[in-house]
Amino acid sequence: MLKNIEQDLITALQPIRQMTLAICVNHFFETGIYRKLEKEATDAASMAKSLNLEQNRLVGFLNYLQNENLVAKDGDLYSVTAQAQQLATYSAWYTMLVGGYTQTFVQIGDCLKGEGKWATRDVGKVGIGSCGISHYDAIPLTKRLMGHMDAPPKNLLDLGCGNAMYLVEFCKTMPGLTAYGVEPSKDACVSAEKIIDQEGLSNRVKVINKNVRDFINSDHRWEPDVMVLGFILHEILGQEDEAGLIDFLKTVTNRYPKMNLIVIEVDNQINNPTIMEHGLSKAYYNPYYLIHEFTEQQLTTDQWWRELFAKCELDIVHQDYPDNEVDSTRLEIGYLLKRRA
Ligand SMILES: C[S@@+](CC[C@H](N)C(=O)[O-])C[C@H]1O[C@@H](n2cnc3c(N)ncnc32)[C@H](O)[C@@H]1O
C-alpha cells in the first residue's frame, strides 16, 4: 500500500503556492484590474474591453484570484475582497520585489556558477516600488532628519529619485521648497513626470534623466541646501567600488561644501540570527539581502558607513530610524551629514 503522503505534499507545495500568488498579486495591481474592481463591481466583458485584455484569459485569472479569496463574484459581477484591499495598501513592496526583481530570482542558479555574472532587474520598477515603500519608512525618517538641520530646507536635490515621490511629498508639505531629482531610468522618469503633473508641481519639481555622475559633472547652476541619497550609495558602491564612492562623495561635497546630506541605507545583518528572526526580516529583509548579492549593488553595515563618512570628512549630525510602528528592526538607517568645517 502507498504511504499516505498527501498532508506532507500540501505542506511541501506551499512555497509554490506563495510564488504563484505573489506574481499574480503583482499582475492584479499592474494590469489595472484591481483599481477597476475597487472602484465598482464589474463583469468580465466590460473589464476586458476597458482594460484591453483578452476576456477568456481574464476570466481564468479572476477564477484563480477568487480561489485565493482576493476577488468575489456575485452573479456576473466581480469585486475585490477585504483581503485584496489589505494587500493593496502594500502594493509598493510587490512593485519592487516582484515587478523589479522576479527576473533576478530566476537567474540566481546561473549566477551562482560564477564568472562574475550579474543578474538583471527592472530598474524602473525597483525605483518606483522603492519610492512607494519610502512613503511609509524613509520619507518620514528624512523629514525627521531635516528637523536637525540649522534651517528648514529651501532647495532639495534627490539623487536616484525613482518616480520623484520624495520630491512631491516634500513640496506638498513645505510651501517654499523647490526640488530637483536625478534618475537614470527612463521609465521611472516618465512615471515621475506624470505624478509631478498630476500634483500641479511642474513649476517647483524638475526631474533630470541622468546618471548621478553625469549630473554632478554637468554645468548646472542651481545650489541645493540639502541632498537626499535614499538607497543610492550602495548602488554607486556596486557600480564603482569604495574608491569610486569616496571620490563621488568628495566631488559632491567640494561642489556644495555647506550642503546637508541625508543618506538612507540598510544595515547588512544577514549573518545576525537574532535580528533575522524578526517577522519583517523574514518577510522582507531576507529576500532584500539576497537580491543585492546577485545584482550590481553592494550592501554593507552601519559600522562600514560610519568609517566611510569619516574618510570623506563628513560628520554625522544625527542618526535615526523609521518609526517603530512601521519597522522596528532598526535595519534601515538615516544619517544627516555635514562636511567637516
Ligand atoms: C532603491 S532605488 C531608491 C529610490 C528612492 N531614492 C527611494 O529612496 O526610495 C535606487 C534608485 O537609484 C537609481 N540609480 C542607480 N544607479 C544610479 C546612478 N548611478 N545614478 C543615479 N541614480 C541611480 C535607480 O535607478 C533607482 O531608481
The ligand as an SDF file (V2000), in Angstrom:
LIG
                    3D

 27 29  0  0  0  0  0  0  0  0999 V2000
   16.4600   51.5220   -4.4710 C   0  0  0  0  0  0  0  0  0  0  0  0
   16.0160   52.8010   -5.5600 S   0  0  0  0  0  0  0  0  0  0  0  0
   15.7800   54.1710   -4.4640 C   0  0  0  0  0  0  0  0  0  0  0  0
   14.7060   55.1390   -4.9280 C   0  0  0  0  0  0  0  0  0  0  0  0
   14.4330   56.3060   -3.9680 C   0  0  0  0  0  0  0  0  0  0  0  0
   15.6190   57.1320   -3.8270 N   0  0  0  0  0  0  0  0  0  0  0  0
   13.9930   55.8420   -2.5880 C   0  0  0  0  0  0  0  0  0  0  0  0
   14.5650   56.2780   -1.6000 O   0  0  0  0  0  0  0  0  0  0  0  0
   13.0570   55.0680   -2.4840 O   0  0  0  0  0  0  0  0  0  0  0  0
   17.5630   53.1950   -6.2590 C   0  0  0  0  0  0  0  0  0  0  0  0
   17.4220   54.1960   -7.3900 C   0  0  0  0  0  0  0  0  0  0  0  0
   18.7320   54.6450   -7.7460 O   0  0  0  0  0  0  0  0  0  0  0  0
   18.7930   54.7460   -9.1540 C   0  0  0  0  0  0  0  0  0  0  0  0
   20.2120   54.6470   -9.5500 N   0  0  0  0  0  0  0  0  0  0  0  0
   21.0050   53.5560   -9.6270 C   0  0  0  0  0  0  0  0  0  0  0  0
   22.2460   53.9050  -10.0290 N   0  0  0  0  0  0  0  0  0  0  0  0
   22.2410   55.2440  -10.2060 C   0  0  0  0  0  0  0  0  0  0  0  0
   23.2050   56.1950  -10.6180 C   0  0  0  0  0  0  0  0  0  0  0  0
   24.4440   55.8390  -10.9200 N   0  0  0  0  0  0  0  0  0  0  0  0
   22.8370   57.4910  -10.6940 N   0  0  0  0  0  0  0  0  0  0  0  0
   21.5650   57.8710  -10.3740 C   0  0  0  0  0  0  0  0  0  0  0  0
   20.6240   57.0170   -9.9510 N   0  0  0  0  0  0  0  0  0  0  0  0
   20.9420   55.7230   -9.8800 C   0  0  0  0  0  0  0  0  0  0  0  0
   17.9350   53.5920   -9.6470 C   0  0  0  0  0  0  0  0  0  0  0  0
   17.5050   53.8060  -10.9870 O   0  0  0  0  0  0  0  0  0  0  0  0
   16.7870   53.6220   -8.6450 C   0  0  0  0  0  0  0  0  0  0  0  0
   15.7310   54.4830   -9.0450 O   0  0  0  0  0  0  0  0  0  0  0  0
  1  2  1  0
  2  3  1  0
  2 10  1  0
  3  4  1  0
  4  5  1  0
  5  6  1  0
  5  7  1  0
  7  8  2  0
  7  9  1  0
 10 11  1  0
 11 12  1  0
 11 26  1  0
 12 13  1  0
 13 14  1  0
 13 24  1  0
 14 15  1  0
 14 23  1  0
 15 16  2  0
 16 17  1  0
 17 18  1  0
 17 23  2  0
 18 19  1  0
 18 20  2  0
 20 21  1  0
 21 22  2  0
 22 23  1  0
 24 25  1  0
 24 26  1  0
 26 27  1  0
M  CHG  2   2   1   9  -1
M  END
$$$$
